């Protein structure tokens, strides 16, 4: 008999398990939240459950079929599971179709890396790079393979079956898989590539109000404020009072800890005020699975906005793929529930290059807002950080300033800098000062 825990549940797609497998409650809840198709296998069938970083998506057209089959043992020998998308024989096939299949598996986060093989490798590289989030590199020797990983953080490798012997292809593939991204100065350059991709990818699904138009006072101040109470000692009476104030003044949301979401949803029923809560708060160092489960539970309880904390340590380590996939998983759950997600960067722990990178990753992952701070870090929002974040994400994505915003002057400075949402516990004081 086998047990499935939340660590075994993939981010999307299907999960194959032996007949009689028992799911923990958390795993069952997570699988439902992610709309995972659970397939029970007959006796003797394989049931792989490898995490994405242990999976390689592999595909080839008819010209690369034989080399694809030759490389499979190498991948297995490196402890990697192969997600073979075809082809499965040497009948003529179109390389763009195969390239798209591999690229989409990687872009969805189901595999950390992908390998595509055609006659020359050029066409597959061009096709794969049309898929958002893909950095495909055609490599022809160990030096180019190493460079594509160290400098470009390539997540898809293309190979030319007519240009390489089997032995050369194995050398290229092994080098590419074993070489880590160097990070450092290369991180900002990879983010510039992502920025170009975003520039030409069309408008995001959600648009936000142009912030500087609100700085003149033409928009109601309360509608830009998340009325916030995240102190651990907050009581039921405190939450009821918070919700009453939100109704009275017309704040955008109340931002509270997850435990209080059902109460807040009940208190605010019938009003325009939404319930906002947090995930991975305040450190951001929990697993993606935990953040997704936390967000999904809050959404079921009535939350309409989720403020998730970025994995700061992974970002500072240069593991941009992990950061993006973390955000993407939470964003998918939120958007499936017609809710929005804000990504807390904890800017006081980052340098300017890291802030820019974080903004780009949040935008590429489909988040609706970037947010400065948790309020529990070494410092809160600054005008300089809001200006940087607004410049990084452009006019169509939200920027939330939070942490240390206590006066009307603070509020106006943040909105003038580019924020179109402000988190504050001094919300009543701010709006009353505006009415004097």
C-alpha positions as CSV (number, residue, x, y, z in Angstrom):
1,X,0.0,0.0,0.0
2,X,1.3,3.4,-0.9
3,X,0.6,6.9,0.7
4,X,0.5,10.1,-1.3
5,X,1.4,13.3,0.5
6,X,1.2,16.9,-0.7
7,X,4.9,16.7,-1.8
8,X,3.8,14.1,-4.4
9,X,1.1,16.2,-6.0
10,X,2.2,17.8,-9.3
11,X,1.4,21.5,-10.2
12,X,-0.8,20.5,-13.1
13,X,-1.8,17.6,-15.3
14,X,-2.2,14.1,-14.0
15,X,-0.9,11.9,-11.2
16,X,-0.6,8.1,-11.8
17,X,-0.8,6.0,-8.7
18,X,-1.1,2.2,-8.0
19,X,-4.6,0.9,-7.2
20,X,-5.4,1.2,-3.5
21,X,-3.1,4.2,-2.9
22,X,-4.2,6.3,0.1
23,X,-4.1,10.1,-0.1
24,X,-3.4,12.2,3.0
25,X,-6.1,14.9,3.5
26,X,-3.7,17.6,2.6
27,X,-2.7,15.8,-0.6
28,X,-6.3,15.2,-1.6
29,X,-7.2,18.9,-1.0
30,X,-4.1,20.1,-3.0
31,X,-5.0,17.7,-5.9
32,X,-8.5,19.1,-6.0
33,X,-7.3,22.7,-5.8
34,X,-4.9,22.1,-8.8
35,X,-7.5,20.1,-10.7
36,X,-5.1,17.1,-11.0
37,X,-6.5,14.1,-12.8
38,X,-5.7,11.1,-10.6
39,X,-5.2,7.8,-12.6
40,X,-5.2,4.5,-10.7
41,X,-2.8,2.0,-12.5
42,X,-3.3,-1.7,-12.8
43,X,-0.8,-4.0,-11.2
44,X,2.5,-3.9,-13.0
45,X,2.1,-0.4,-14.4
46,X,4.8,2.2,-13.5
47,X,3.8,5.1,-11.4
48,X,6.4,7.9,-11.6
49,X,6.0,10.8,-9.2
50,X,9.2,12.7,-9.7
51,X,9.4,16.4,-8.9
52,X,9.8,18.8,-11.9
53,X,13.6,19.2,-11.3
54,X,14.0,15.5,-11.8
55,X,12.0,15.4,-15.0
56,X,13.2,16.2,-18.6
57,X,10.7,16.8,-21.3
58,X,12.1,15.1,-24.5
59,X,10.9,15.2,-28.0
60,X,12.1,14.8,-31.6
61,X,10.8,14.8,-35.2
62,X,11.4,11.9,-37.5
63,X,14.9,13.1,-38.2
64,X,15.8,13.1,-34.5
65,X,13.9,10.0,-33.4
66,X,16.9,7.6,-33.3
67,X,19.1,10.1,-31.4
68,X,16.2,10.7,-28.9
69,X,16.1,6.9,-28.2
70,X,19.9,6.8,-27.9
71,X,19.9,9.6,-25.3
72,X,17.2,8.1,-23.0
73,X,19.6,5.8,-21.1
74,X,21.9,8.7,-20.4
75,X,19.0,10.6,-18.8
76,X,18.0,7.6,-16.8
77,X,21.6,7.1,-15.6
78,X,21.6,10.7,-14.3
79,X,18.5,9.9,-12.2
80,X,16.1,11.8,-14.4
81,X,12.6,10.8,-15.5
82,X,11.9,11.3,-19.2
83,X,8.6,12.9,-20.3
84,X,8.6,11.7,-23.9
85,X,6.2,13.8,-26.1
86,X,7.1,11.9,-29.3
87,X,7.6,11.0,-32.0
88,X,7.5,7.3,-31.5
89,X,8.6,6.2,-34.9
90,X,10.3,7.6,-38.0
91,X,7.2,8.6,-39.9
92,X,7.4,12.2,-41.1
93,X,6.5,14.8,-38.5
94,X,6.7,18.6,-38.3
95,X,9.3,19.9,-35.8
96,X,7.3,22.9,-34.7
97,X,4.7,20.6,-33.3
98,X,7.2,18.7,-31.2
99,X,9.0,21.9,-30.1
100,X,5.8,23.4,-28.9
101,X,4.9,20.2,-26.9
102,X,8.3,20.2,-25.1
103,X,8.3,23.9,-24.5
104,X,4.8,23.9,-23.0
105,X,5.7,21.1,-20.6
106,X,8.6,23.2,-19.3
107,X,6.6,26.5,-19.3
108,X,3.8,24.9,-17.2
109,X,6.4,23.8,-14.6
110,X,5.9,20.1,-15.1
111,X,9.6,19.7,-16.1
112,X,12.5,21.9,-15.2
113,X,14.3,21.2,-18.5
114,X,13.5,20.2,-22.0
115,X,15.4,18.6,-24.9
116,X,14.3,18.8,-28.6
117,X,16.0,17.1,-31.5
118,X,15.5,17.6,-35.2
119,X,17.8,17.5,-38.2
120,X,19.8,20.7,-37.5
121,X,18.2,21.9,-34.2
122,X,17.7,25.4,-35.6
123,X,14.0,25.3,-36.4
124,X,13.1,23.7,-33.0
125,X,15.0,26.4,-31.2
126,X,13.1,29.1,-33.1
127,X,9.7,27.4,-32.5
128,X,10.3,26.7,-28.7
129,X,11.4,30.3,-28.1
130,X,7.9,31.5,-29.2
131,X,6.5,29.9,-26.0
132,X,6.5,32.4,-23.1
133,X,9.1,31.7,-20.4
134,X,11.2,29.5,-22.7
135,X,14.9,30.1,-23.2
136,X,15.9,27.5,-25.8
137,X,19.5,27.2,-27.0
138,X,20.9,25.3,-29.9
139,X,24.2,23.7,-28.7
140,X,26.8,21.9,-30.7
141,X,29.6,21.3,-28.3
142,X,30.4,21.3,-24.6
143,X,31.5,25.0,-24.6
144,X,28.2,26.2,-26.1
145,X,26.2,23.9,-23.8
146,X,28.1,25.3,-20.7
147,X,27.7,28.9,-21.9
148,X,23.9,28.5,-22.5
149,X,23.4,27.4,-18.9
150,X,26.0,29.6,-17.1
151,X,25.2,32.8,-18.9
152,X,21.7,32.4,-20.3
153,X,19.9,30.1,-17.9
154,X,18.7,28.1,-20.9
155,X,15.8,25.7,-19.9
156,X,15.4,24.0,-23.3
157,X,18.3,22.4,-25.3
158,X,18.0,21.8,-29.0
159,X,20.2,19.3,-30.9
160,X,20.9,18.6,-34.6
161,X,20.8,14.9,-35.2
162,X,22.5,15.4,-38.6
163,X,25.3,17.6,-37.2
164,X,26.4,15.5,-34.1
165,X,27.4,11.9,-33.6
166,X,25.7,10.1,-30.8
167,X,28.8,10.4,-28.6
168,X,29.0,14.2,-29.2
169,X,25.3,14.6,-28.4
170,X,25.8,12.7,-25.2
171,X,28.7,15.0,-24.2
172,X,26.6,18.1,-25.0
173,X,23.6,16.9,-23.1
174,X,25.5,15.8,-20.0
175,X,27.4,19.1,-19.9
176,X,24.1,21.1,-20.3
177,X,22.4,19.2,-17.5
178,X,25.2,19.4,-15.1
179,X,26.0,23.1,-15.5
180,X,24.2,25.5,-13.1
181,X,23.2,29.0,-13.9
182,X,26.0,31.4,-12.7
183,X,23.6,34.1,-11.5
184,X,25.3,37.4,-10.6
185,X,25.6,39.8,-13.4
186,X,23.9,37.3,-15.7
187,X,20.7,37.5,-13.8
188,X,19.9,41.1,-14.9
189,X,20.7,40.2,-18.5
190,X,18.4,37.2,-18.5
191,X,15.7,39.4,-17.0
192,X,16.2,41.8,-19.9
193,X,15.4,39.0,-22.2
194,X,12.2,38.3,-20.2
195,X,11.4,42.0,-20.4
196,X,11.6,41.9,-24.2
197,X,9.3,38.9,-24.2
198,X,6.7,40.7,-22.0
199,X,6.9,43.8,-24.2
200,X,5.7,41.9,-27.3
201,X,3.5,39.3,-25.6
202,X,0.3,41.5,-25.6
203,X,-1.6,43.1,-22.8
204,X,-2.0,41.1,-19.5
205,X,-5.3,39.6,-18.6
206,X,-5.9,42.2,-15.9
207,X,-5.3,45.9,-16.1
208,X,-4.9,48.3,-13.3
209,X,-5.7,52.0,-12.9
210,X,-2.9,54.4,-13.9
211,X,-1.6,55.4,-10.5
212,X,-0.4,58.9,-11.2
213,X,-3.9,59.9,-12.2
214,X,-5.0,59.2,-8.7
215,X,-2.3,61.3,-7.0
216,X,-4.2,64.4,-7.7
217,X,-7.0,63.3,-5.3
218,X,-9.5,62.6,-8.1
219,X,-10.1,59.1,-6.9
220,X,-11.4,58.2,-3.4
221,X,-8.5,57.5,-1.1
222,X,-10.2,54.7,0.8
223,X,-10.7,52.6,-2.3
224,X,-6.9,52.4,-2.7
225,X,-6.3,51.1,0.8
226,X,-6.1,47.5,2.1
227,X,-7.2,48.0,5.7
228,X,-4.6,45.8,7.4
229,X,-4.4,43.8,10.7
230,X,-1.8,41.1,10.6
231,X,-0.6,41.1,14.2
232,X,-0.6,37.6,15.6
233,X,-2.3,38.8,18.8
234,X,-5.4,40.2,17.0
235,X,-8.7,38.9,18.5
236,X,-12.1,38.2,17.1
237,X,-13.3,41.5,18.4
238,X,-10.4,43.2,16.6
239,X,-11.4,41.6,13.3
240,X,-15.0,42.5,13.7
241,X,-14.0,46.1,14.4
242,X,-11.7,46.1,11.3
243,X,-14.5,44.9,9.1
244,X,-16.9,47.5,10.5
245,X,-14.4,50.3,9.7
246,X,-13.9,48.9,6.2
247,X,-17.6,49.0,5.5
248,X,-17.9,52.5,7.0
249,X,-15.1,54.0,5.0
250,X,-15.2,51.9,1.8
251,X,-11.7,50.4,1.9
252,X,-10.7,48.1,-1.0
253,X,-10.1,45.1,1.3
254,X,-9.4,44.0,4.8
255,X,-6.0,42.2,4.9
256,X,-5.9,39.7,7.7
257,X,-4.3,36.4,8.6
258,X,-5.9,33.2,7.1
259,X,-7.5,32.0,10.3
260,X,-9.8,35.0,10.3
261,X,-11.0,34.8,6.6
262,X,-14.3,33.0,7.3
263,X,-15.2,35.6,10.0
264,X,-14.3,38.5,7.8
265,X,-16.2,37.1,4.8
266,X,-19.3,36.8,7.0
267,X,-18.9,40.3,8.4
268,X,-18.4,41.8,4.9
269,X,-21.1,39.9,3.1
270,X,-23.2,42.2,0.9
271,X,-20.6,44.9,0.9
272,X,-18.1,45.9,-1.8
273,X,-15.2,45.4,0.5
274,X,-13.1,42.2,-0.3
275,X,-11.3,39.9,1.9
276,X,-7.5,39.8,1.4
277,X,-5.2,37.3,3.2
278,X,-1.6,36.1,3.0
279,X,0.3,33.0,2.0
280,X,3.8,32.0,2.9
281,X,3.7,34.8,5.4
282,X,5.9,36.5,6.5
283,X,9.1,34.7,5.5
284,X,8.2,33.2,2.1
285,X,10.4,30.2,2.8
286,X,7.7,27.6,2.9
287,X,7.3,25.1,0.0
288,X,5.3,26.0,-3.1
289,X,2.9,23.2,-2.2
290,X,2.2,24.8,1.2
291,X,1.6,28.2,-0.3
292,X,-0.8,26.7,-2.9
293,X,-2.7,24.8,-0.2
294,X,-2.9,27.9,2.0
295,X,-4.2,30.0,-0.9
296,X,-6.7,27.4,-2.0
297,X,-8.1,27.0,1.5
298,X,-8.4,30.8,1.9
299,X,-10.2,31.2,-1.4
300,X,-12.7,28.5,-0.5
301,X,-13.3,30.4,2.8
302,X,-14.1,33.6,1.0
303,X,-10.8,35.4,0.3
304,X,-10.7,37.3,-3.0
305,X,-7.1,38.6,-2.9
306,X,-4.0,36.7,-1.8
307,X,-0.8,38.5,-0.9
308,X,2.0,35.8,-1.2
309,X,5.6,36.2,0.0
310,X,8.3,35.6,-2.6
311,X,11.0,33.0,-1.9
312,X,13.6,35.6,-1.0
313,X,16.4,33.1,-0.4
314,X,15.9,31.4,-3.8
315,X,15.9,34.8,-5.5
316,X,19.1,35.8,-3.8
317,X,20.6,32.5,-4.8
318,X,19.9,33.2,-8.4
319,X,17.3,30.4,-8.7
320,X,14.9,32.3,-10.9
321,X,13.1,29.3,-12.2
322,X,12.1,28.2,-8.7
323,X,10.9,31.7,-7.8
324,X,8.8,32.0,-11.0
325,X,7.3,28.6,-10.6
326,X,6.4,29.3,-7.0
327,X,4.5,32.5,-8.0
328,X,3.0,30.8,-11.0
329,X,1.5,28.0,-9.0
330,X,-0.2,30.4,-6.5
331,X,-1.3,32.7,-9.4
332,X,-3.0,29.8,-11.2
333,X,-5.0,28.8,-8.1
334,X,-6.1,32.4,-7.6
335,X,-7.0,33.1,-11.2
336,X,-9.0,29.8,-11.4
337,X,-11.1,31.3,-8.5
338,X,-11.4,34.7,-10.2
339,X,-9.2,36.2,-7.4
340,X,-6.0,38.2,-7.7
341,X,-2.5,37.6,-6.3
342,X,0.0,40.2,-5.1
343,X,3.6,39.2,-4.7
344,X,5.5,40.6,-1.7
345,X,9.1,41.1,-2.5
346,X,10.4,42.2,1.0
347,X,12.4,44.9,-0.7
348,X,14.5,45.7,2.3
349,X,16.3,42.4,1.8
350,X,17.1,42.9,-1.9
351,X,19.4,45.1,-3.9
352,X,18.0,47.1,-6.8
353,X,19.0,44.4,-9.4
354,X,17.2,41.8,-7.4
355,X,14.1,44.0,-7.0
356,X,14.0,44.4,-10.8
357,X,14.4,40.7,-11.3
358,X,11.7,39.9,-8.8
359,X,9.3,42.3,-10.5
360,X,10.0,40.6,-13.9
361,X,9.5,37.1,-12.5
362,X,6.2,38.1,-10.8
363,X,5.0,39.6,-14.1
364,X,6.1,36.7,-16.2
365,X,4.4,34.3,-13.7
366,X,1.1,36.1,-14.2
367,X,0.8,37.9,-10.9
368,X,-1.5,40.9,-10.7
369,X,0.5,43.1,-8.3
370,X,4.0,43.4,-6.8
371,X,4.1,44.6,-3.2
372,X,7.0,46.1,-1.3
373,X,7.0,44.6,2.2
374,X,5.4,42.3,4.7
375,X,5.6,44.9,7.5
376,X,7.6,42.3,9.5
377,X,10.9,42.8,7.7
378,X,13.8,45.2,8.6
379,X,12.0,48.1,6.8
380,X,8.8,49.0,5.0
381,X,7.9,50.8,1.8
382,X,10.1,53.6,0.4
383,X,9.3,56.0,-2.4
384,X,12.4,54.9,-4.2
385,X,11.4,51.3,-4.2
386,X,7.9,52.1,-5.5
387,X,9.4,54.2,-8.3
388,X,11.7,51.3,-9.2
389,X,8.9,48.7,-9.1
390,X,6.5,50.8,-11.2
391,X,9.2,51.4,-13.8
392,X,10.0,47.6,-13.8
393,X,6.4,46.4,-14.3
394,X,5.0,49.3,-16.4
395,X,1.5,50.8,-16.2
396,X,-0.6,47.7,-16.6
397,X,0.4,45.8,-13.5
398,X,-0.4,46.8,-9.9
399,X,2.1,48.1,-7.4
400,X,1.2,47.9,-3.7
401,X,3.2,49.9,-1.1
402,X,3.0,48.5,2.5
403,X,4.9,48.8,5.7
404,X,5.3,52.0,7.7
405,X,2.6,54.1,5.9
406,X,1.0,55.9,8.8
407,X,0.1,59.4,7.6
408,X,-1.8,61.1,4.7
409,X,1.5,62.5,3.5
410,X,3.0,59.0,3.4
411,X,0.0,57.8,1.4
412,X,0.2,60.6,-1.1
413,X,3.9,60.1,-1.6
414,X,3.5,56.4,-2.4
415,X,0.6,57.0,-4.8
416,X,2.6,59.8,-6.5
417,X,5.6,57.4,-6.8
418,X,3.4,54.8,-8.7
419,X,1.5,52.8,-6.1
420,X,-2.1,52.0,-6.9
421,X,-2.8,50.1,-3.7
422,X,-1.6,50.9,-0.2
423,X,-1.5,48.5,2.8
424,X,-1.9,50.3,6.1
425,X,-3.1,49.7,9.6
426,X,-3.5,53.5,10.1
427,X,-6.1,53.6,7.4
428,X,-8.8,55.3,9.4
429,X,-6.4,58.0,10.4
430,X,-5.3,58.6,6.8
431,X,-8.8,58.9,5.4
432,X,-10.0,61.1,8.2
433,X,-7.0,63.4,7.7
434,X,-8.0,63.6,4.0
435,X,-11.5,64.7,4.9
436,X,-10.4,67.6,7.1
